[in-house]
Amino acid sequence: QVQLVESGGGSVQAGGSLRLSCVAFRNTYSHDSMGWFRQAPGKEREGVAIIDGDGIDWYADSVKGRFTISKDNAKNTLYLEMNSLKFEDTAMYYCAADSNWYTLRAGNAHYWGQGTQVTVSS
């Protein structure tokens, strides 16, 4: 069983930056895909960024060029570097992991964190 714990959320002005972290209490398999999802009030949960076991990443069009996903395997930690933040980025951000990339992409990951709030003021 893998537990995921997010941190790094907070309030920031538009144009600012934040780095989210997701620590795996127990190691995931090396081939596992991990990603970040977000959900804003009144909107459905959406994928933000995903990185697979080979380090290949995927980004939602809305964050491409502004966000960067990465992993530190030694620390069992997933990161999301968020730059040039916009008001529209305001949401609860969740870390997720699954052995199947497509299952993760669909928002049906086996493992989920509790979420960390990101609020961007304009």
Buried (B, 14 or more C-beta within 10 A) or exposed (E): EBEBBBBBBEEBEBEBEBEBBBBBEEEBEEEBBBBBBBBBEEEEBBBBBBBBBEEEBBBBEEBEEBBBBBBEEEEBBBBBBBBEBBEEBBBBBBBBBBBBBEBBBEBEBBBBBEBBEBBBEE
